[in-house]
């Protein structure tokens, strides 16, 4: 089954391109945005509007309560179910997003690790992050090289796996297998200054649309720092603003800075995958990029149908 994947760092326009491509080739979009899964993170996650979702079917958006959780294994299982369903309808599955953990689960594979140990995790969360990262560097240097020193969630999980199995998570991940689909992977990237400008403009738009009020409502609904959705960029910073710890200008600057840092980490992760066909989207509309992707897909299709004796 052929599956199109549109990936790239935050702020390059993946969602808009996926919609335009879906309209062009008859597709349905499966979201790989790690925060679009949660109900209530509409502005913060910059979800496609209701009107857009009426034009093009979207999957895995608003499937988890704001205080719930969703992991890479669940995403892999959902994609395994959705791809055949979409294909049977005569449509093309288009997976779009920048969630590296979730995309890795389908493109690189995921191992069935030990279940979470709440007591063990609580002990780790009580320790300084720098101390945990130093321990990870000692027991699993390969994982430490891939995990950002501030990514407490993945550091804790790697240490948890090592404690439960006696083996590094990096070694176990190498034994994993990707999903058995014919993935065609396109990566979107943008010139550095335009990318930074696009991120800043998006943050300004989100603040103008009511990001602060959205987070205030979510806090009233029970969202706390212990929940997965709290780790969304824009949520943590707004909590600090609502607590009087940041001014409005500091809130804006911090969201922009943290979003840009995330984009750089995502791009570094994606660049390790040599199967990605990169497209420079600098100065291009979503329609133009979708046209480029559909043209590349047609070339690939023609190439696959050409018999060996016809030459290259």
ABEGO torsion letter per residue (X at the ends): XBBBBBBEBBGAGAAAAAAAAAAAAGBBBBBABAAAABBGBAAAAGBBBAAAAAABBBBGBGABBAABBBBAAAAAAAAAAAAAAAAAAGBBBBBBEABAAAAAAAAAEBBBBBBBBAAAAAAAAABBAAAAAAAAAAABAAAAAABBAABAAAAAAAAAAAAAAGBBAAAAAAABBBBBBBBBBBBBBBBAAAAAAAAAAAAAAAAAAGAAAAAAAAAAAGBBAABAAAABBGAAAAAAAAAGABBAAAAAAAAAAAAAAAAAAAAAAAAABAABBBBBABGBBAAAAAAAAAAAAAAAAAAAABBAAAEX
